Amino acid sequence: MKKTFQFGRLTKLLIMASLLGNIVQSEAVSIYPINQAEILVGSKFDLKVEFDKVLEPNEAMITLNDQDMASVLKARPEYIRNENGKGSSFVWRNVSLDNPGSVKITARTADVKEQFLSINWEVYATGPRKAKNVILFIGDGMSIANRTAARVLSKGITQGKYQGKLSFDEMPQMALVGTSGADSLLTDSANSMSAYTTGHKSSVNALGVYASRATDNLVHPKVETIAELIKRKTKMSIGIVSDAEIEDATPAAVIAHTRRRADKQYIADELFLKQVDVILGGGSAYFLPQTNKLSKRKDNNDLMRLFKLDGYELVKNKTELMEVATKTSTTKLFGAFHHDNMDGSLDRLFLKQNTVKDYPDQPDLTEMTQAAINVLSKNKDGFFLMVEAALIDKFNHPLDWERAAFDTIMLSNAVQVAKDFAAKNKDTLIIVVPDHTHGGSISGVISDDRKGALREKVGVYAEAGFPNYPKANAQGYPETIDVSKRMVFNYGNFPDHYETLKPKLNGTFVPAVLDKETKKFVANPIYKEQNPDAVMVEGNTPSTNEAGVHTADDAVLNAMGPGSDVFKGFIDNTEVFKGMVQALGLGRKK
């Protein structure tokens, strides 16, 4: 006889009790900020609740610690009856919480059995201000192997001992950082940098917002960035420096709120509207009216002109930067040195490849850092400066490790500029951290003198010995990388490509190209034509990928200065924000 299972009264009560408890999973209801969010006292954010059915306002019950949300926030929500045909949404914009402690947010329909979700937030305060200045360096995509390669090239290694250290190797505080986002184990620069600048998790491609079901990129639930906090609560100055487009994901995360990092025209506008005091980098195309042949704007707004009218000193090359940055009258500075991403140090200083001939007078990251500090430090109330070595990532993607290593050396030089400033201004917190990592490792030394096929020329263990790069110059760069004994740097994820185990002297490596018939990326045949002994390597990422991808490997953070002692052991990327606001006392209760 077929048995049927019937719930008893006790079982029903237990199920109901669980529904009324700390439930954090629901396909029918979504709440932003999400479960386990940590929220700074007094910081601004948007609270959004989404139901997957159409409800009238009186059919939704939304509470904070069991009190009606509207009464707690002293405001009625924006009511969207049927958002994109997916159900009702309730949004409170630009709210804040003033008391630290655990907070329970509950959203349910009038009939609790239909739709119910309860999540928890932790609201935290800070102590008094410890640091006058904070300088955050981002080595975009920088992995342990990038640091090791840079140290070998820059400092040399003799009988197993390095003959020096990178500037951030010597910082007293170190931590491992988890970089995953709200939607994926693997992150991109948008949501990973947003974690640093807002203290909130986000999703791939999202800047300063939680990714909800909204279709308009600019109306997703926003969370306040550290730059906005500083501008609202203090008289400090803000600086953003990058050798990528200044509208790229990492610098954009300091000020922007959009679901899509590709909204670069909007981001350029925000850089002006948010009154960032120092802006230095590439990406001039988004500041020029569309009548300019280099412009990427879709309107005729001339942001260059607006910056000038607003009192900014404008510079377009290294020569002008060095002149203006030392003027005592300069308090606001805007420099755009390339219409796109700037060129890396290996090309600018030695190979003269890529676009160096078109932009022969680009400043170095060290010079931009020094200029930014010169201007920002005039503010007696202090400053926050974000400096990104963006091209480490942009060279790791196409598996061009030598270029990535040279820009890691450049980052070390830029950090030294900040350390020199901090030596005289001990109230300065300096943090150096990747936003995410790439899979790379150094597994041997290849010798051109060895006989046999390409792979047989690779020495491992005792057969590896040491590479024979020349001693680095005063800036820490070896004059040549095309030597007879070279490091073997292997990436862990890659498309189909031809491996040459030689530096790419004619321009950045292009490992794969699109096959027009199959619409898949295949190994770039030019490297086989130029190097008959090149080895075909079958990719281990989807054939729709033309380059290497980010990894979920932990990032390594180094720090020094007041407030740096919180960075130790393993931390979540949102805790980088927490450490900075604690150092600046931005959540101190009145």
N, C-alpha and C positions, 0 to 999 in steps of 0.2 A: 504494500500500500504506500502511495506517495505521501511523504510527510510535508507538512507546511509549517513554517516557523512563524510564531506569533510573538510580538513584543509584549512583555509584561509591563505592568504599571511602573515598576522600579526602573526598568530599562528606558522607558519613555522619559521619566524624570531625569535620568542621567544624561540623555541626549539633549533635553532642553537646557539642563545646567551647562552643558558644554557650549551650546549656542550662545548662552548669555555670558560666557567667560571670555578668555583671552584668545579669540579666534583671529588668525592672521591670514587665512586663505579664503577667498571668495571669488567665484567667477562672475558673480552677479553685481558686486559692488567694488569700486576702487576708491581709495582715499590717497590724496597727495597733500603734504609729504607722506612718504611711505612708512611702513612699520620699521621700528628701530631707528628712526631719524633722530639725530641729535641737533637741537635747535638752540642757538645762542639767545640768551635773554635780550629782549629789545630789538632783535633783528627782524627785518620785514620779510614776509613771504605770502604767497597765495595758498589758501586752503581750498581744495576742490574735492567734491564727492560726486562720483558718477554711479548711477544705477543703470541696469541694462533693460529697464522698462520705463514707460512713460508714467510719471507720477504727478499728481497735483501737489503744491507745496505742503498742504496739511497731511499728506500721506507719507511724508518722509520725516523720520525722527533722527536728528543729528545732534550728538551731545559731546561735551568735553567734561570728563570726570563726572558723568551722569547729570550734568546741567545743560540746559538747552543752549546750543552753540550761539544762536543769535543774541541771547541775553549775556553770555560770557563776553562775546566780542563787541557787544553793544552796536551791532549793525546787522541789517538783513542781507542775505546773500543775493548775488546775481542768480536769477533762476532761468535756466535754459530748458524749455519744456521737452524738446526732443532733439538732442544734439546729434547732428549728422544721421538722424534716423536710428540712433542706437540707444536712446533712453534719455532720462532727465539728468541734468547736472545742476549742482549748487556750488557757487564759487564766492568765497570771501577774498577780496583783493587787498594786498598791502596791509596785512594784519601783523600783530606781534604778541608775544607772551612775556609778561613782566616778572613772573615768579619761577625760580628754578625748582626742579623736581620732576617726578614721573607724571606723565599725562596720558590718559586713556581717551581715545577718540572712537566713538561708536556711531555707526550709520545703519539704519534699518528701515524697512517699510513698516507700516502700521501693523501688519501681520508678520511677526518676527520669524515665522516659519518660512516665509517666502525669500526675503533677502536680508542678510545680516553680516556685518563685518565690524570687528573691534581690533584696533591696533594700539601700539604704545609709542610714545615719543619720550625722549629725555631732554628736558630744558635745563641748560646749565648757565651759570654766571662765571665771571672771571674775577680775579683779584685786582689789585692796583696795577698800574702800568709799570712795566719793567724796562722796556726798550723805547728809545726815541725814534729809531729808524729800523725798518725791516727791509732786507734785500733778499729776494727769492730768485735763485738761479734755477732754470729748468734746462737740463740736458735732455732734449727731446729724444726719446727712444734709446737713451744711453744705457747700455748693458755692462756687466762686469768685464766682458771681453773687450769692449771699446776702451774702457779705462786701462786695462792691461796693455793693449796694443799701443795706446798713447804713451804710457809710461816707458815701454821698451823703446819707442821711437824718440821720445823727448829726453829721457834721462839715461838710457843705456843700461845694460845689465852685464856684470862681470863676475864670472865664476858663481853665478846664481844669485848675486846680490845686485839689486837696483842701485844705481848711482845717484838717486834722487827720488823725490816724490812729486806727484801732482799737488797743486795748492790745496785741494780739498781733501787729499789723503790725510793731511795732518790735523784736520778739525777734530776736536775732542769728542763730539757726540755723533753717534751712528745708529741708524735703525733700518730694518727691513720694512718695506711698504707694500701692502696689498693693493692692487690697482683695479680690480674687477668693478664693473658697473652694475647698475640696477637690473639690466636686461641681459647681461652676457658675461661669461667668464673672461672673455677678451674685450679689451677696451680700445677706444681710439683717443686721440688727443683732446677732443672736445669734452667728453664726459669725465675723463681722468683729470684734466686741468680744472674743470668745474668743481670737482671734489675738493681740490686745493683752495679754490677761491670762494667757495660758498659753504663748505662743510656738509654738503648734501650729495648723495649719490644721484647719478643721472644715467642717461642711455646713450648709446652710440650716436654720434652726430649732434647731440643736444648740448646747448650752452646755457647754463644758468636757469634751467627749467626742468621740471619733471615732465616726462613724455606722456601726455594724456591722449585721449582720443580726438582732441581738437584737430581740425584740418588747417587752420591758419597757424603758420609757424610761430607767430608772435603772441599768441594768446594762451599758450600752455602755462601751467602754474609756475610762477617765477619765484626764485629765492634770491635774496640780496647778496651781492658780491662784496668781497672785502674792500674793494675800492669805493663802492657805494656807501658802505658802512663808515669808512674813514671820512669821506666827503660830508656825510650827514652828521657825524658825531664829533669831528675834530676839525682843526685848521691845517692838518698835514697836507703835504703835496703828494701827487701820484705820478709815477713814471712807468712807461712800458717800452721795452727795447727787445727787438727780435731781428734776426737776419733772414727770416721768412717774410712773406707779406704780413704787414702789421695787422691785417684783418684775418689772418689765419687762426686756426682753432685755439692755440695756446694763448697768444696775446689777447684774442677776442674774449676769452673766458674771464678776463679781469673785469670786463664791463658789460658784456652783452647777454641778451636773453632771447634765444631763438631755438626752435626744434631742429633747425638745419644749419650747420656750420657754413654751408655754401652761401648763405645770405650775406655776402661780403659788402654789398653796397649799403645795406642796413647797418652792418658793423662799422663801416667807415663813418657813417653819419653819427653813430653812437659815440665814437671816439671824440668827435667834436662836441656833441651835446653833453657828454658826461664831464667835460672840462678836465681831461687828463692833462697834466702840466707839461710833461715831456713825452713825446712820441717819436721813436726813432726806429727805422727799419725799411723794408721793401714795400711793394704793393702800391706804388703811386697811382696805378691805373684806376683805382677806385676813388681817388680824390680829384680826378680830372673830369671836366664835362665831356659828354659823349662826342662833342665836335672835335676833340683831340684824338688823333689817330691811335694813341696808345691807351685811350680810355676803355674801361670795361663797365662804365656806368650806363644806365638806361635813361638818364635825364641830363639836363645841362647844368646841374648844380656844380659849382666850382668850389670845392671844399678848401682848396689851397688858398683861394682868395678870402674865404671866411675865416680861416685860421689867422691869416695876416691881419685882417680887420679886427680880430679879437685880441691882438697884441702879441701873437706868437712870432718869434724869430724863425724864419723859414730857411732851411739849408737843403741842398740837393747833392752834395758830394763831400768827401772827406776834408778837402781844403776849407770849404765854408764851415763845416762842423767845428774844426779845430779853432777857427778864428772866433766864431760866435760863442762857443761854449765857455770861453775864458773871459768874456765880457762881464763886467760886474753888473751891468744893467739887464742881463738876460735872466728872466724868471719863468718864461714859457717858451718851449722849443719844439718845433716840428721838423723832422727830417725824413724825407723819402728818397732813398738812394738807388732805387731800381723799380721798374714798373711791375716786376714780378718778384720772385724770391731772389735774394742776393746770392752772389757766388761764394763758394767755400774757400777756406784759406789755402788749400793745396793749389787751386786754380789761380786765385788772386796773386799769390806770392811767388809761385814757381811755374806752373804749367801754362798759364794764360789761356786756358781752354774755356768751354761753355760760353758765357756771355761777357767775359772780362773785357774783350776788345770794345764792346758797346758801352760798357760802364767801367772805364779804367781807373776811376778815382773813388772806389767804394771804401768806406771806413771798415775797420776791423771791429769785432765785437768788443774788444778791449777798449777801443777808442770811443765807441758808443757808450759803454759803461762808464768810462771816466767822464765823458761829457754830461751824461745824465746825473751822476753824483755831483758834479760841479754846480749844476743848476739847482737841483733839488735841495742840496744841503744849505742853500741860502735861507731856507725856511726854518726859523727858530723853533717851530712846533714839530719838526721832523718830517720824515717822508717814508712812503712805501714804494719800492722799485721792484719790478719783475723784469728779469733779463733771460731771454731764451736763446740757447744755442740750437736753433731749429734744424740745422742742416745735418746734424748727427743722424736724426731720424730719416731725413730725406735722402741720405746716402746709404743708410742701412736697408731701406726698402729695395733698392736695386742691387743689393749685395756688393756695394762698393766700399769695402772696409777701410781702405787706405784714406779715402776722403773723410770718412766718418772719424777715423783716428786723428787726423789733422785738426778737425774741428773740435774734438775732445781736448786736444792740446790748447786750442784757442779758448775754450771754455775755462780751462785751468788758468790761463793768463788773465782772463776777465775776472775770475774769482779773486785772483791775487790783487787786482786793483781795489776790489771791495775790502779785502783783508788789510791792505795798506791804509785805507780810509778808517776802518774799524780800529786799527792800532792807535789812532789819534782820537777816535770817537767811540769809546768803549761801550756806549749805550746803543750799539748797533747789533742787531740779530742778523746773521747770515745763514741761509739754508741753501743747500745744493742737492737737487733731487731730479731724477727722470720722472716724466709723467707716466711712462710705461716702458716696457723693455722690448728688445728683439732677441731672437734666439741666435746666439753666436758663440763660438769657442775657438781658441787657438790650440791646434792639435799637433803642430810640428813645424819643421823648417824645411823648405824646399831648396835644393842646391842644383843650379844649372849644370854643375860639373859632373853630377851623377849620370851614369849610363842608363839607358832603357826608356820605357814609356813614361809619360808624365807622372803617373801615380807612383812609379818606382823611384822617382827623384825626391819623394817626400821622406824625410827622416823623422822617425818617432823615437821616443825614449833616448837612449844613449846615441843613437844615430842622428838625432836632431841637431845637437850642438847648439850654437847660437847664430842668429842672423848677423849680417855684416853691414848694417846701415851705418852711415858715417855719423860722427858726433854731431849733435844738434847745435844749431846756431844760438845766438843770444836770446832769441824769442822761443827757443825750445823745439825748433823744427829741423829735421835732417835735410840737407840740401838736395838729396835725391832719394827716391824710393826704388828706383830701377837698379837694384843691386843683384849680385849673383846668389846670395843666400837670404831668403825672405821668409817671413812668418807665413804659416798656412792658417788662414782664418776661415773656418767653415760656418755657414749659417744653417740653422736647424729647420728652416721652412723656406721654400723657394719654388719658383716655376721651372719648367723645362729651360735649360740653358747650357751653353758650352763653357766649361770650366777651363780657364787658361792658367790659373795660379800666377798671373802676372798683373802688375798694376795697369790700370786703364789710363794711359797717358794722353789719349786724344779726346777725352771727355768722359762724363759719368757713364758707368756701365749701363747698358740697356739689355738685360738678360733675355727678355722675351718680346716677341712682336706678334701682332694679331694676324692670324691666317684668315683672309677674306672669305674663303669658301666655308671653312668649318666654324668660323667665328670664335675660335679658341686661340689662346696664346701658345706659341711654339718657340723653341729655342731660336735666338737671333743668329742667322747663318753667317753674319759678317765676322764673328769671332772665330769661327772655324776656318773661314777663308784667310783670315790674317794669321791664324796660328794653327797650322795643320795638325799639331799634336794635341790640340784641345780635346777634352773629353766631354761627350754628351752626358748630361746628368738629367735623369728623369725627375720631374717635379713631384713634390709631395703635398702641394696645395691644389685646390680646384683649378682646372684649365682656364677658368674665367679670370684668374688672377694673373696679372702681368709682373708681379714683384713679390718680395717677401712680405710677411704680415707680422703684426705685433704678437707678443707672447704674454701669457699670464704669469711669467716668472716675477718674483719679487723685485722691486726696485730698491736700490741702496741710497739712503739719505745720509748726508753729512751736515752738521750744523755747529755753530759757535756763537757765543754772545749771550746776553741776558735772555732768559726764557728757553734756551736751547736744551736744558736738562730734561725736558719732557720727551725728547726724541730718543728713544732707546728701545731695544728689543724689537718686537714686531708690532707695527701699527697699521691701522687702516688709512687709506689716503685722505679720508675726511678729517683725520686727526692732525694733518698738516695745517689745515685751516684753524683748527682748534688751538694748536700751539701758537700760531701767529696772533690770533685775537686775544689769547691770554697774555702774551708778551706786551701787547698794546693796550690791555685793559679795556677792550671795547665792549665787554659785557658786564661791567662793574655795576652792581646795584647802587642806586642812589641812597 
